[in-house]
Amino acid sequence: MGSATTTEVLIVGAGFSGMYMLHKLRQAGISGQVVEAGNGVGGTWFWNRYPGARVDIQSLEYSFGFDEELEQEWRWSERYAPQPELLAYADHIADRFDLRRDIRLNTRVAAATWDEAAQRWHIATDTGDGIDCRYFILATGCLSIPTEVSFPGIDDFGGVIYRTSRWPHEGVDFTGQRVGIIGTGSSAIQSIPVIAAQAAQLTVFQRTPNYTVPAHNGPIPPADLEAWQRDPRGYRAASRDTPTGFQNEARPDVLATESSPEDIRAELDRRWAWGGFRLLGAFGDTAIDPAANRIIQDFIAEKIREQVADPKVADLLTPKQHYFGTKRPCVDTGYFATFNRDNVELVDLNAAPIVTFNAGGIATTARQHDFDAVVLATGFDAMTGAIDRIDIRGVGGRHIHEYWAEGPRTYLGLMVAGFPNMFTITGPGSPSVLTNMINAIEQHVEWIADCLSWLADRQMASIEATPEAEAAWCRHVAEAVTPTLMPTANSWYMGVNVPGKPRMFMPYVGGLNTYTDICNQVAAKGYEGFIIRAGDTVLNDSREFSSHPPMPDIPEKLLPIIVERLTAAGFMPA
């Protein structure tokens, strides 16, 4: 039998969000503890150590802005920081703010049960210890639980199986080996060039090609560094005041379908040469109008043909099944050029599916492939995976997995009706994975910390999202994405990569800046849409949610497309 402890707040996860949440609680004078399944801090960057792993947002913006001294003392070596540097940054934060004394490592939360009478959560861990807390905060990460993909005969394979999501901490040397890799998502696209440079032979098994853009990685350009150093506060504010949480030269009022071919080409070439996600901000109609999106698709297809010598391989690497931007684009270093190497082979799983693993390797319908090692780069159970795996029971013993049987429902992506005092950081229904995660984390953590301080000042014991406000928010989230092309893709945004997972677009596409304004309005109205109580005393029982953003100015050319989609989905009368 384990021990039992009491704390005001329990935070699950010691990644960037969990550590910042702990720091903000301390600043507010609120006691908190963190439990972390791993044996170190860093979250995503602790677990994901596969070859070539690095961030896809520029390092200057993918870093905390809550402490000016932290900003000044840390220097990034590259535009897109590699995993070891990001993990070192996480360790630096833990040490600099003395966070480790309140972080319990090697501990996984197994169950959490709401006690209605006491208005507290009772937590059970896999170590047998119990934790009693008033507030339960899930900082579990959006991409922290890998999909449990398996294949027939996999246990018969005589070589070694590696998963990009659980890479050996000591690293892997593939020198002289025959290696197969299954998947062409972000982790595969980052690792394939590195593995190919080591292995005697690399075979890439691809089902669906992905859009990927060049990082053009290297030292941070002096002009960018000087601009940041001149006014880091202004730089941070400008990043947060964007839909994506990073500066991207977005031009929402410039339409590709109304631009000349010469202007389109010049703009796309300029952004491709700059690298990263700049291509996403080129025109305001590519996320809505298929004709505009096709312009970007054709441009990228041409870039692939320029880099890949074999036309047949170039064609296989060219995405055709989804619109550009409807899955998170990858940011790569030398990915397409890797397929010009003599030791790299691309296998199209649509033409030759995998039949079985065997002692020697992998048999497809076409032939046998023999390997010394196979890498599974098969993705994550995104946004809800870590939450679903905890036995969470709210009011009346209702299980969250049961409540989310038809897809995750939240209010603001922060709370779930029927689960009082439980908060999610960058959860479903928030911008999260559509943005710079660091800025999304800071916004969430600061809002939650302010909320808990507000409750403490009024001696309130619990806060709970109302079903009415939750339903209104879910409708708004669905309404916001419906005019776009996003729901047309079989993406992990939709949960499509996990068998049996409900199909539902999980993040909020309205933008981080708009979302921040909505959250601030909700708080300013005394936490509109929440029930706030202490025992029999109810301070607030606001059922309404009236903080929808005003309708944006929409280019006239796009109105018929938007109206048609909203009408078909039932958001507008026919």
C-alpha positions as CSV (number, residue, x, y, z in Angstrom):
1,M,0.0,0.0,0.0
2,G,1.4,3.4,-1.0
3,S,1.5,6.7,0.8
4,A,-1.1,9.5,0.5
5,T,-0.3,13.2,0.1
6,T,-2.3,16.3,-0.2
7,T,-1.8,19.3,-2.5
8,E,-4.0,22.1,-3.7
9,V,-3.1,21.4,-7.4
10,L,-1.9,18.3,-9.1
11,I,-0.4,18.7,-12.6
12,V,0.0,15.7,-14.8
13,G,3.1,16.0,-17.1
14,A,6.5,17.8,-16.7
15,G,6.8,19.1,-20.3
16,F,6.8,22.8,-21.0
17,S,3.2,23.3,-20.0
18,G,3.4,21.4,-16.7
19,M,6.6,23.2,-15.7
20,Y,5.3,26.6,-16.5
21,M,2.0,25.8,-14.7
22,L,3.9,24.9,-11.6
23,H,5.9,28.1,-11.8
24,K,2.8,30.3,-12.2
25,L,1.1,28.6,-9.2
26,R,4.1,29.3,-7.0
27,Q,4.0,33.0,-8.1
28,A,0.3,33.0,-7.1
29,G,1.1,31.4,-3.7
30,I,-0.8,28.2,-4.6
31,S,0.8,24.9,-3.7
32,G,1.2,22.4,-6.5
33,Q,2.9,19.1,-7.5
34,V,3.7,17.6,-10.8
35,V,3.7,13.9,-11.6
36,E,5.6,12.7,-14.7
37,A,5.7,9.2,-16.3
38,G,9.3,9.6,-17.6
39,N,12.5,9.9,-15.6
40,G,13.2,13.4,-16.8
41,V,11.5,16.7,-17.7
42,G,10.8,17.9,-21.2
43,G,7.7,16.1,-22.3
44,T,7.7,15.8,-26.1
45,W,11.4,16.5,-26.2
46,F,12.2,13.9,-23.5
47,W,10.4,11.1,-25.4
48,N,11.1,12.0,-29.0
49,R,14.8,11.4,-29.6
50,Y,14.7,9.9,-33.1
51,P,17.4,10.9,-35.5
52,G,16.9,14.4,-36.9
53,A,14.2,15.4,-34.4
54,R,13.8,19.1,-34.2
55,V,11.2,21.8,-33.8
56,D,9.3,23.1,-36.8
57,I,8.7,26.7,-35.4
58,Q,11.7,29.0,-35.3
59,S,13.6,28.7,-32.0
60,L,13.3,32.4,-31.1
61,E,9.5,32.1,-31.1
62,Y,9.4,28.5,-29.8
63,S,10.7,29.6,-26.4
64,F,9.2,31.1,-23.3
65,G,8.6,34.8,-22.9
66,F,7.4,35.0,-19.3
67,D,10.8,35.9,-17.9
68,E,13.1,38.5,-19.5
69,E,16.2,37.2,-17.8
70,L,15.6,33.7,-19.1
71,E,15.2,35.2,-22.6
72,Q,18.5,37.0,-22.3
73,E,20.6,34.2,-20.9
74,W,19.6,31.5,-23.3
75,R,21.0,31.5,-26.9
76,W,19.8,29.1,-29.6
77,S,22.4,27.7,-32.0
78,E,20.0,27.2,-34.9
79,R,16.9,28.6,-36.5
80,Y,15.1,25.3,-35.8
81,A,16.5,23.8,-32.6
82,P,17.4,20.1,-32.5
83,Q,15.9,17.8,-29.8
84,P,19.1,17.7,-27.6
85,E,19.1,21.5,-27.4
86,L,15.3,21.6,-26.6
87,L,15.7,19.0,-23.9
88,A,18.7,21.0,-22.5
89,Y,16.4,24.1,-22.5
90,A,13.7,22.2,-20.6
91,D,16.3,21.1,-18.0
92,H,17.6,24.6,-17.7
93,I,14.0,25.9,-16.9
94,A,13.6,23.1,-14.3
95,D,16.8,24.1,-12.6
96,R,16.6,27.8,-13.0
97,F,13.2,28.0,-11.3
98,D,13.9,25.2,-8.8
99,L,11.0,23.2,-10.1
100,R,12.3,19.7,-9.5
101,R,11.5,19.6,-5.8
102,D,7.8,19.5,-6.7
103,I,8.1,17.1,-9.6
104,R,7.6,13.4,-9.0
105,L,9.2,11.4,-11.8
106,N,8.6,7.8,-12.9
107,T,5.0,8.2,-11.8
108,R,1.9,7.8,-13.9
109,V,-1.6,8.8,-12.9
110,A,-3.8,5.7,-13.2
111,A,-7.1,7.0,-12.0
112,A,-8.7,10.3,-10.9
113,T,-12.1,10.4,-9.1
114,W,-14.1,13.5,-8.2
115,D,-15.5,13.6,-4.7
116,E,-18.6,15.7,-4.9
117,A,-19.1,16.0,-1.1
118,A,-15.5,17.2,-0.5
119,Q,-15.2,19.0,-3.9
120,R,-11.8,17.5,-4.4
121,W,-10.1,15.0,-6.6
122,H,-8.7,11.7,-5.4
123,I,-5.8,10.5,-7.5
124,A,-4.3,7.0,-7.8
125,T,-0.8,6.5,-9.3
126,D,0.8,3.4,-10.8
127,T,3.2,3.4,-7.8
128,G,0.3,2.7,-5.4
129,D,0.5,6.2,-3.9
130,G,-2.6,8.4,-3.5
131,I,-2.8,12.1,-4.0
132,D,-5.7,14.3,-2.8
133,C,-6.0,17.7,-4.6
134,R,-8.6,20.4,-5.2
135,Y,-7.6,21.1,-8.8
136,F,-6.5,18.5,-11.4
137,I,-4.6,19.9,-14.4
138,L,-3.8,17.8,-17.4
139,A,-0.6,19.0,-19.0
140,T,-0.3,15.7,-20.9
141,G,0.6,17.0,-24.3
142,C,-1.1,16.8,-27.6
143,L,1.3,14.3,-29.2
144,S,2.5,12.2,-26.3
145,I,0.8,8.8,-26.8
146,P,2.0,6.8,-29.8
147,T,-0.5,4.8,-31.8
148,E,-0.3,1.1,-31.0
149,V,0.2,0.0,-34.5
150,S,1.2,-3.6,-35.1
151,F,1.5,-5.9,-38.1
152,P,0.9,-9.6,-38.7
153,G,4.0,-11.6,-37.7
154,I,5.9,-8.7,-36.1
155,D,7.0,-10.9,-33.2
156,D,8.6,-13.3,-35.7
157,F,11.0,-10.6,-37.0
158,G,14.6,-11.6,-36.2
159,G,16.0,-8.1,-36.3
160,V,15.3,-5.1,-34.0
161,I,12.1,-3.0,-34.0
162,Y,12.4,0.7,-33.1
163,R,9.6,3.3,-32.7
164,T,10.4,6.9,-33.4
165,S,8.1,7.9,-30.4
166,R,10.1,5.7,-27.9
167,W,13.7,6.0,-29.3
168,P,16.5,4.5,-27.2
169,H,18.1,7.2,-25.1
170,E,21.6,6.0,-25.9
171,G,20.9,6.4,-29.7
172,V,21.1,3.9,-32.5
173,D,24.0,3.3,-35.0
174,F,22.7,1.9,-38.3
175,T,26.1,1.8,-40.0
176,G,26.2,-1.1,-42.4
177,Q,22.6,-2.2,-41.7
178,R,19.6,-2.9,-43.9
179,V,16.8,-0.7,-42.5
180,G,13.1,-0.4,-43.2
181,I,11.0,2.5,-42.1
182,I,7.2,2.5,-42.1
183,G,5.5,5.9,-42.3
184,T,6.1,9.2,-43.9
185,G,4.8,11.6,-41.3
186,S,6.9,14.3,-39.6
187,S,9.1,12.0,-37.5
188,A,9.9,9.9,-40.6
189,I,10.5,12.9,-42.8
190,Q,13.0,14.2,-40.2
191,S,14.7,10.9,-39.6
192,I,14.9,9.4,-43.1
193,P,17.8,11.7,-44.3
194,V,19.8,10.9,-41.2
195,I,19.3,7.2,-41.3
196,A,20.0,7.0,-45.0
197,A,23.4,8.6,-44.4
198,Q,24.3,5.8,-42.0
199,A,22.6,2.7,-43.3
200,A,23.8,0.3,-46.0
201,Q,20.3,0.2,-47.4
202,L,17.1,2.1,-46.4
203,T,13.7,1.1,-47.6
204,V,10.9,3.6,-47.0
205,F,7.3,2.2,-46.9
206,Q,4.9,4.9,-47.8
207,R,1.1,4.8,-47.9
208,T,0.3,8.6,-48.1
209,P,2.9,11.2,-49.2
210,N,3.0,14.3,-47.1
211,Y,3.6,18.0,-47.9
212,T,6.9,19.1,-46.6
213,V,8.8,22.3,-47.0
214,P,12.5,23.1,-46.6
215,A,13.8,24.4,-43.3
216,H,16.9,25.9,-44.7
217,N,18.2,25.4,-41.2
218,G,21.4,27.0,-39.9
219,P,22.4,29.7,-37.5
220,I,19.8,32.3,-36.7
221,P,20.1,35.2,-39.3
222,P,21.8,38.2,-37.7
223,A,18.9,40.5,-38.8
224,D,16.3,38.3,-37.1
225,L,18.4,38.1,-33.9
226,E,19.0,41.9,-33.9
227,A,15.2,42.5,-34.4
228,W,14.5,40.3,-31.4
229,Q,17.1,41.7,-29.2
230,R,16.0,45.3,-29.9
231,D,12.5,44.6,-28.5
232,P,11.9,41.1,-27.2
233,R,8.6,42.2,-25.5
234,G,7.3,43.6,-28.8
235,Y,8.5,40.6,-30.7
236,R,6.6,38.3,-28.3
237,A,3.5,40.4,-28.4
238,A,3.5,40.4,-32.2
239,S,3.9,36.6,-32.3
240,R,1.0,36.0,-29.9
241,D,-1.2,38.5,-31.8
242,T,-1.5,36.2,-34.8
243,P,-3.7,33.3,-35.7
244,T,-0.8,30.9,-35.7
245,G,1.2,32.2,-32.7
246,F,4.2,33.0,-34.9
247,Q,5.2,35.7,-37.4
248,N,4.5,34.4,-40.9
249,E,3.9,37.5,-43.1
250,A,0.3,36.4,-43.5
251,R,-1.7,38.2,-46.3
252,P,-5.3,37.3,-45.7
253,D,-6.6,39.9,-48.1
254,V,-4.5,38.8,-51.1
255,L,-6.2,36.0,-53.1
256,A,-4.2,33.6,-55.2
257,T,-7.2,33.3,-57.6
258,E,-7.1,37.0,-58.2
259,S,-3.3,37.3,-58.6
260,S,-1.2,37.1,-61.8
261,P,0.9,34.0,-62.4
262,E,4.0,36.2,-62.2
263,D,3.1,37.6,-58.8
264,I,2.1,34.2,-57.5
265,R,5.4,32.6,-58.6
266,A,7.5,35.4,-57.2
267,E,5.7,35.3,-53.9
268,L,5.9,31.5,-53.6
269,D,9.5,31.3,-54.7
270,R,10.4,34.0,-52.1
271,R,8.7,32.1,-49.3
272,W,10.1,28.7,-50.3
273,A,13.6,30.2,-50.3
274,W,12.9,31.6,-46.8
275,G,11.8,28.2,-45.6
276,G,9.5,26.8,-42.9
277,F,5.8,27.6,-42.6
278,R,6.0,30.9,-44.6
279,L,4.3,29.2,-47.5
280,L,1.1,28.9,-45.4
281,G,0.7,32.7,-45.2
282,A,1.1,33.6,-48.9
283,F,-2.6,34.0,-49.8
284,G,-5.9,34.3,-48.0
285,D,-7.9,31.8,-50.1
286,T,-5.8,28.7,-50.1
287,A,-7.4,27.3,-46.9
288,I,-11.0,27.7,-48.4
289,D,-11.0,27.6,-52.2
290,P,-9.9,24.4,-53.9
291,A,-8.8,26.3,-56.9
292,A,-6.5,28.5,-54.8
293,N,-5.1,25.5,-53.0
294,R,-4.4,23.8,-56.3
295,I,-2.0,26.6,-57.1
296,I,0.1,25.8,-54.1
297,Q,-0.1,22.1,-54.8
298,D,1.2,22.5,-58.3
299,F,4.0,24.7,-57.1
300,I,5.1,22.1,-54.5
301,A,4.8,19.3,-57.1
302,E,7.2,21.2,-59.3
303,K,9.6,21.7,-56.5
304,I,9.6,17.9,-55.8
305,R,10.3,17.2,-59.5
306,E,13.2,19.6,-59.3
307,Q,14.8,17.7,-56.4
308,V,14.0,14.1,-57.2
309,A,15.9,12.6,-60.3
310,D,13.5,9.7,-61.0
311,P,10.2,11.0,-62.3
312,K,8.3,7.9,-61.0
313,V,9.7,8.4,-57.5
314,A,8.9,12.1,-57.6
315,D,5.3,11.3,-58.6
316,L,5.0,8.9,-55.7
317,L,6.3,11.5,-53.3
318,T,3.8,14.1,-54.5
319,P,0.7,14.4,-52.3
320,K,-2.5,14.0,-54.2
321,Q,-5.0,12.8,-51.6
322,H,-5.3,16.0,-49.5
323,Y,-5.1,19.7,-49.9
324,F,-2.0,21.6,-48.8
325,G,-2.3,22.7,-45.2
326,T,-5.1,20.4,-44.2
327,K,-2.5,18.2,-42.5
328,R,0.2,20.0,-40.6
329,P,3.0,20.4,-43.2
330,C,6.4,19.0,-42.3
331,V,9.6,21.0,-42.2
332,D,12.5,19.0,-43.5
333,T,16.2,19.1,-44.2
334,G,17.2,17.3,-47.4
335,Y,14.2,14.9,-47.4
336,F,13.4,14.8,-51.2
337,A,17.1,14.7,-52.2
338,T,17.5,11.7,-50.0
339,F,15.6,9.6,-52.6
340,N,18.4,10.2,-55.1
341,R,20.7,8.1,-53.1
342,D,21.6,4.7,-54.4
343,N,21.0,3.1,-51.0
344,V,17.4,4.4,-50.7
345,E,14.3,2.7,-52.1
346,L,10.7,3.9,-51.9
347,V,7.9,1.3,-51.7
348,D,4.3,2.4,-52.5
349,L,2.1,0.5,-50.0
350,N,-1.0,1.3,-52.2
351,A,0.5,-0.8,-55.0
352,A,2.2,-3.4,-52.8
353,P,0.7,-3.6,-49.3
354,I,2.5,-5.3,-46.4
355,V,1.3,-8.9,-46.0
356,T,3.4,-9.9,-43.0
357,F,6.6,-9.5,-41.0
358,N,8.7,-12.6,-40.9
359,A,12.0,-13.7,-39.5
360,G,13.9,-12.0,-42.3
361,G,12.0,-8.8,-42.7
362,I,8.8,-7.7,-44.4
363,A,6.8,-9.5,-47.1
364,T,4.6,-7.3,-49.3
365,T,2.3,-8.5,-52.1
366,A,5.2,-7.8,-54.5
367,R,8.2,-9.4,-52.8
368,Q,10.3,-10.1,-49.7
369,H,12.4,-7.3,-48.1
370,D,15.1,-8.4,-45.7
371,F,16.2,-6.1,-42.9
372,D,18.4,-5.9,-39.8
373,A,16.1,-3.3,-38.3
374,V,12.7,-1.8,-38.9
375,V,11.6,1.7,-37.7
376,L,7.9,2.3,-37.0
377,A,7.1,6.0,-37.5
378,T,3.4,5.5,-37.2
379,G,2.2,8.6,-35.4
380,F,0.3,9.5,-32.2
381,D,-3.2,9.3,-30.7
382,A,-3.3,13.1,-30.8
383,M,-4.9,15.5,-28.3
384,T,-7.0,13.0,-26.4
385,G,-4.8,9.9,-26.2
386,A,-3.1,10.7,-22.9
387,I,-6.4,11.8,-21.3
388,D,-8.3,8.7,-22.4
389,R,-5.7,6.4,-20.9
390,I,-6.4,7.7,-17.3
391,D,-9.5,6.4,-15.5
392,I,-11.0,9.8,-15.0
393,R,-14.5,9.8,-13.3
394,G,-16.4,13.0,-12.8
395,V,-19.8,13.9,-11.3
396,G,-21.8,10.8,-10.6
397,G,-18.9,8.5,-11.5
398,R,-19.1,9.3,-15.2
399,H,-16.0,8.2,-17.1
400,I,-14.5,10.7,-19.5
401,H,-14.0,8.0,-22.1
402,E,-17.8,7.4,-22.0
403,Y,-18.5,11.2,-22.1
404,W,-16.2,11.6,-25.1
405,A,-17.6,8.5,-26.9
406,E,-18.6,10.6,-29.9
407,G,-15.6,12.9,-29.8
408,P,-14.1,15.2,-27.2
409,R,-16.3,18.0,-25.9
410,T,-14.9,20.9,-23.9
411,Y,-15.6,24.5,-23.0
412,L,-12.8,26.7,-24.5
413,G,-10.6,23.6,-24.6
414,L,-10.0,24.3,-20.9
415,M,-12.7,22.4,-19.0
416,V,-15.2,19.6,-19.5
417,A,-18.8,19.8,-18.2
418,G,-19.4,17.3,-15.4
419,F,-15.7,17.3,-14.4
420,P,-15.3,20.1,-12.0
421,N,-11.9,21.6,-11.1
422,M,-10.2,19.7,-14.0
423,F,-8.4,21.8,-16.6
424,T,-6.7,20.7,-19.8
425,I,-3.8,22.7,-21.2
426,T,-3.9,23.0,-25.0
427,G,-6.7,20.4,-25.0
428,P,-9.2,19.6,-27.8
429,G,-11.3,22.7,-28.6
430,S,-8.3,25.0,-28.3
431,P,-5.9,26.3,-31.1
432,S,-3.1,24.1,-29.7
433,V,-1.6,22.1,-32.6
434,L,-2.6,24.7,-35.2
435,T,-0.2,27.2,-33.5
436,N,3.1,27.7,-32.0
437,M,2.6,25.5,-29.0
438,I,4.8,27.6,-26.6
439,N,2.6,30.7,-27.1
440,A,-0.5,28.5,-26.8
441,I,0.9,27.0,-23.5
442,E,1.7,30.4,-22.1
443,Q,-1.9,31.7,-22.8
444,H,-3.5,28.6,-21.3
445,V,-1.3,28.5,-18.2
446,E,-1.7,32.2,-17.4
447,W,-5.5,32.0,-17.9
448,I,-5.8,29.0,-15.5
449,A,-3.5,30.6,-12.9
450,D,-5.6,33.8,-13.0
451,C,-8.7,31.7,-12.6
452,L,-7.4,29.8,-9.6
453,S,-6.3,33.1,-7.9
454,W,-9.7,34.6,-8.6
455,L,-11.4,31.6,-7.0
456,A,-9.1,31.6,-4.0
457,D,-9.7,35.3,-3.4
458,R,-13.5,34.6,-3.1
459,Q,-12.9,31.3,-1.1
460,M,-14.7,29.3,-3.8
461,A,-14.2,25.5,-3.8
462,S,-15.0,24.5,-7.4
463,I,-15.6,25.7,-10.9
464,E,-17.3,23.7,-13.6
465,A,-18.2,24.3,-17.3
466,T,-21.9,24.3,-17.9
467,P,-23.3,21.8,-20.4
468,E,-25.0,24.8,-22.2
469,A,-21.7,26.7,-22.6
470,E,-19.8,23.6,-23.6
471,A,-22.4,22.8,-26.3
472,A,-22.2,26.4,-27.6
473,W,-18.4,26.3,-27.7
474,C,-18.4,22.9,-29.5
475,R,-20.8,24.4,-32.1
476,H,-18.6,27.4,-32.5
477,V,-15.5,25.2,-33.0
478,A,-17.3,23.1,-35.6
479,E,-18.8,26.2,-37.3
480,A,-15.3,27.8,-37.5
481,V,-13.7,24.9,-39.3
482,T,-16.6,24.0,-41.6
483,P,-15.9,26.7,-44.3
484,T,-12.3,25.5,-44.6
485,L,-10.8,22.5,-46.4
486,M,-9.4,21.1,-43.1
487,P,-12.1,18.5,-42.5
488,T,-11.6,16.9,-45.9
489,A,-8.3,15.3,-45.0
490,N,-7.8,12.0,-43.3
491,S,-5.6,13.7,-40.6
492,W,-4.7,13.1,-37.0
493,Y,-6.6,16.4,-36.4
494,M,-9.7,14.3,-37.2
495,G,-8.5,11.2,-35.3
496,V,-8.5,9.2,-38.5
497,N,-5.1,7.5,-37.7
498,V,-6.5,5.7,-34.6
499,P,-8.8,2.8,-35.3
500,G,-12.1,3.2,-33.5
501,K,-11.5,6.9,-32.6
502,P,-14.5,9.2,-33.3
503,R,-14.1,11.3,-36.4
504,M,-14.2,14.9,-35.3
505,F,-12.0,17.9,-36.0
506,M,-10.5,18.6,-32.6
507,P,-8.5,21.8,-32.6
508,Y,-10.0,25.3,-32.9
509,V,-9.2,27.1,-36.2
510,G,-10.3,30.6,-35.2
511,G,-6.7,31.5,-34.4
512,L,-4.7,32.1,-31.2
513,N,-5.3,35.8,-31.1
514,T,-9.1,35.5,-31.5
515,Y,-9.2,32.6,-29.0
516,T,-7.2,34.6,-26.4
517,D,-9.7,37.5,-26.8
518,I,-12.6,35.1,-26.2
519,C,-11.0,33.6,-23.1
520,N,-10.3,37.1,-21.7
521,Q,-13.9,38.1,-22.3
522,V,-15.2,35.1,-20.5
523,A,-13.0,35.8,-17.5
524,A,-13.9,39.5,-17.5
525,K,-17.6,38.5,-17.3
526,G,-17.1,36.7,-14.1
527,Y,-16.3,33.4,-15.8
528,E,-19.3,33.3,-18.1
529,G,-20.4,29.7,-18.9
530,F,-19.1,28.3,-15.6
531,I,-20.8,27.2,-12.3
532,I,-18.8,28.4,-9.3
533,R,-19.6,27.2,-5.8
534,A,-18.4,26.5,-2.3
535,G,-20.6,23.9,-0.7
536,D,-24.2,25.2,-0.9
537,T,-23.0,28.7,-1.8
538,V,-23.2,29.3,-5.6
539,L,-21.3,32.5,-6.6
540,N,-22.0,32.1,-10.3
541,D,-24.2,29.8,-12.4
542,S,-23.8,31.4,-15.8
543,R,-25.2,29.2,-18.5
544,E,-24.6,31.5,-21.4
545,F,-21.7,31.8,-23.7
546,S,-21.9,35.2,-25.5
547,S,-18.3,35.9,-26.2
548,H,-18.2,34.7,-29.8
549,P,-15.8,36.8,-32.0
550,P,-17.4,39.2,-34.5
551,M,-17.6,37.8,-38.1
552,P,-14.3,38.6,-39.9
553,D,-14.2,40.6,-43.1
554,I,-14.5,38.0,-45.8
555,P,-13.4,38.6,-49.4
556,E,-16.5,38.7,-51.5
557,K,-15.2,36.0,-53.8
558,L,-15.1,33.5,-51.0
559,L,-18.6,34.2,-49.6
560,P,-20.5,31.7,-51.9
561,I,-18.1,28.9,-50.9
562,I,-18.4,29.7,-47.2
563,V,-22.2,30.1,-47.3
564,E,-22.6,26.8,-49.2
565,R,-20.5,24.8,-46.7
566,L,-22.2,26.4,-43.7
567,T,-25.6,25.8,-45.1
568,A,-24.9,22.1,-46.0
569,A,-23.6,21.6,-42.4
570,G,-26.8,23.2,-40.9
571,F,-25.2,26.3,-39.5
572,M,-27.2,28.5,-41.9
573,P,-30.8,28.1,-43.1
574,A,-31.1,26.6,-46.5
